[in-house]
């Protein structure tokens, strides 16, 4: 005798080893099925990860990552959007809980179940009542002359036999009505419109058809500008994949259907260009991924200074083809006659090209080009925004002191907004500056939210808001949710994926974070920030050998200070005082020739328990406006110093919300 497990709209059939939703089978892997069956057999109970591993992988040794991966697959199959809510809940530091109300149904008792589902029981009961009523009747008066006429058509028999026939007819009619009603209700439910989902679009990198490799900066710049323009189009209806992710497909030769699957998009925009000194020819075509049909294509022959107007034309055509419903204001934005000085625009595109390299030399070249664009056109708002971003990351990457670079970044971003108050990029930059330099927490949140209001498709703003503001104030779940939005918009961005991984680990969702780190390092085994924060995550769990191994994978020029600073911190956690102090001295010597964030030295003294030296270096971290200082409230590395009265004073000076 087999039983099935019912919860919500789902049914789990152990004998058939299938999971179905309202009669439609949902594919799940064998181990995911075993895991779900164990959950269904233990509803509303907090189950430890060890118990799950022993129950599902009883005869083999597996890592915790296998359990995490199968939980992820189950949540996806069950339509669960978040780890924090849904049928499978993560219980921090304990395990998982299956929160559904589970009903166990004996299949033998349901063998004759009618298609009407729950209505069939009502129909059978109604038939039973009808038969009982007929038996209890002492005469055939119910039904009048019709009864007599029907009786005449039947073989001779007892009155009771006729009553049984008539009851059966009544019951059949009742069952038929209920089955039809149930079917119509099911059809209505089945065809009810689902909640609308955003259309996702990828703008593939512009193809440079000039034959001149020196024009690649122009191709990349046009790609980024068109992404930004489409991202502002109608963000409630349209999501646009960020530049970082689409650039991975430059010269890749991958098929559009594969790109569509990897980026989870329904549409792809393919673009190419040719140019002369003053003319530009663009070819653009919109492709639907599922059948690779070309919905629209257009050639544009324009003067170079009309490039922004061309981008508006493209955006308007895309909106028409994918049936976006633009507001009057959005339509008006696309009909403005916009021109740009060709020399200023060229300098701006070169600036963005070098800025996107994310290297010290790249940032410094970007600053030069943005300043050239501004000199040529002092009203070029985007050039000021690019300049602000360059100063921001030059200090954010630890290449220059924050106190030196962030005021310049703030001035440039403020100028950009004074010229054009619709630039999401400038508001996002101001939001991070208000957090890391001004310690003006309300202003930081206000600017970051304004950036997201202007362009919800701007993945960088989601990253700054999640990993910056929300993480620092201790809203871990909201920070992770924001980072997931950034990751959806920029799925191939290594820094966004790393920020998501570290936030998962520090929110005690360790297995998920480790899996995310694994994915990042599969893409780029040399990504320094992933190794650094993975080392931090291992150290948090006392896995010092693994933490130390990760520091050795950080290669020059990132080894100083990322790898060396973290190595000294791990030595200190292990109680290897001499080794830790040697690293602290090495960092101080290096700071004579280049900027070294003082938090690396402060971390070592905190872990060693040398509180006076720790607070001396924390004061240097405060004076330097180090990005780490805003994490005083939430970062576990500060735990040994929290009870000291000087720590509360430091928190007060940084104005961290309590």
Buried (B, 14 or more C-beta within 10 A) or exposed (E): EEBBBBBEEBBBBBEEEBBBBEEEEEEBEEBBBBBBBBBBBBBEEEBEBEBBBEBBBEEEEEEBEBBBBBBBBBBEBBEBEEBEEBBBBBEEEEBBBBBBEBEEBEBEEEEEBBEBBEBBBBBBEBBEBBBEEBEEBEEBEEBEEEBEEBBEEEEEEEEEEBBBEBBBEBBEEBBEEBBEEBBEEBEEEEEEEEEEEBBBBBBBBBBBBBEEEEBBBBBBBBBBBBBBBBBBBBBEBBBBBBBBBBBBBBEEEEEBBEBBEBBEBBBBBBBBBBBEEEEBBBBBBBBBBEEEEEBBEEEBEBEBBBBBBBBBBBBBBBBEEBEBEBEEEBEEBBEEEBEBBBBBBBBBBBBBBBBBEEBBEBBBBBBEBBBBBBEBBEEBBBBBBBBBBBBBBBBBBBBBBBEBBBBBBBBBBBBBBEBBEEBBBBBBBBBBBBBBBBBBBEBBBBBBBBBBEBBBBBBBBBBBBBBBBBBBBBBBBBBBBBBBBBBBBBBBBBBBBBBBBBBBBBBEBBBBBBBBBEEBBEEEEEBBBBBBBBBBBBBBEEEBEBBBBBBEBBEEEBBBBBBBBBBBBBBBBBEBBEBBBEBBEBBBEBBEEEBBBBBBBBBBBBBBEBBEBBBBBBBBBBEBBBBBBBBBBBBEBBEBBEEBEBBEEBBEEBEBEE
